Amino acid sequence: MIQETLARIDVHHILVVDDEEDCNFVTGLVLKKAGFTGRLTCCTSAADALAFMRAGQDLPDLMFVDINMPAVNGFEFLATCESEGLLPNDLTSVVMFSSSNRPSDLERALSFRSVMGYVEKALSVESFERVLNERRRNPA
């Protein structure tokens, strides 16, 4: 089911922006278990992710952004991307990805024009499927 959805909505490249390498590893395992066979790029800082987005080559179809990162948090990263015109774009769907379940974080995340959803860590096959279904209903 998920593989059919992936093919139908053209998710071939996922970018994870999260400073926790172990979380990136687990996210990769969950994506593989869900049937994702495309490219996975992990940036362990907002600065690295911003450089990746500014390069403008091989932009992701889907991006998971952690809120709580050192130096520049996920909200600040998205604010910079939006102010520079990197997001929203016609390709990338953005999902905030955090261990926080505070309503204020959810509300703030959804206030960004580029954010289509919010997922609590750790990513599960079920939450990934919900993200795919939302992307299918509301493409980037």
N, C-alpha and C positions, 0 to 999 in steps of 0.2 A: 504494500500500500504506500509506504513512504517513498520507495524508489519511483513508483509511478508519479507521485506528486512532485518529487524532485525533477523528474524529466519534464513534466508538464509545465512547471513554472520556471524552468531554466535556472536552477541554483547549481552553479558549477564551481563557484569560488566563495569561500566563507573567510572573513577576517574576524579574529578574536582579539580584542584589546583588553588585556588583563595582566596585571603585574605579577600574579601568582602562577608560576610555571607549572605547579602541580595541578592547578585548576585547568590550565590549558591542555595538559596531558589527558586529564579525565574527560574534558569536553571533546577532545579528539577521539577518544575511545567510544564515547556515547554516539558521536556522529557516525563513526564507522559501524557501530552496532545498528544504527538506524538505517544503514544502507547508503550513506553518503560516500561517494567514491571520487568526488572532485578535489579541488585544491583547497587546502587549509593553510592559512597564513596566521601566525600568532605574533603580536607585538606586545612586549612586556612593559611598555610605557606609552603614555599619550604622545610624547615627543616622537617616538619611532612611528607610531600610527599616523601622526600628522605628516611626517616626511613621506610615508608611503602614499597617503592620499594626495599630497601635493605633487608627487611624481606623476600621478594621473594615468599610470599604465596598469592594465590588468586590475581595474577596480573590482571590488567584491560585489557579488549579488546580494549577499547578506552579511551584516556586521553585528557582532555581539560586543557591547561596550560595558565594561565594569564601571561602577560609580566610584568606588573607593580605591583610588590609586594615589601613591605619593607624588609630590611635586604638582602635577596637573591631574585633577580628577576627571571622571567621565563627563560630567556636566560642562566643565571648562573646555574639554576637548571638543565636545559637540558645538559649544558656542563659537569656538574658533573656526571649526569647519563650516558652520552656517554663515558666519560673518565673512569668510573668504570665498563663499560660493561653492565650496566643495560638496556640501550637502544642503538640502536634498538634491539628488541628481536623478536621472532617468533610469538608473540601474540598481542602486544600493538601497536595500531596506535595512533600517537600523533598529536593533532591539537592545534595550538597556538590560544589563545582566548583573545582578547584585545579590548578596546575601541579606540585604536589607529588605524588610517587608513593611517599612514605615509608609503610611499613606502619603506623607509629604514628599517622599522620594518618588513614589509612583506618579503623583500629580506633577511634580517638576519634570520628570522624564517625559511624560506625555505632552508637556508644553512645548517641546521642541518640534519644529515642522518636520524634521527628518525622522523622528522616532515613531515606529509603528506598533511597538509593543514593549512589554516588560516581563522578564523571566527571573525568578529567584534561582540562585545557585543551589545546588549543582544542576546543570542541564540534565534533563532526562529525555528518553526517547519520546515520551508523551508530550513534554513541553516543547520539544523540537517539532513534533508533528503539529501542535497548535500554532507555532510560529509559521510553519509552511502553509497551513490552511489560511491564516490571516494574510500572508503575502499573496496567496492566490486570489483572495477576495479584494485586496487593496494593493496592487502592484506599486513598485517604487515610482 
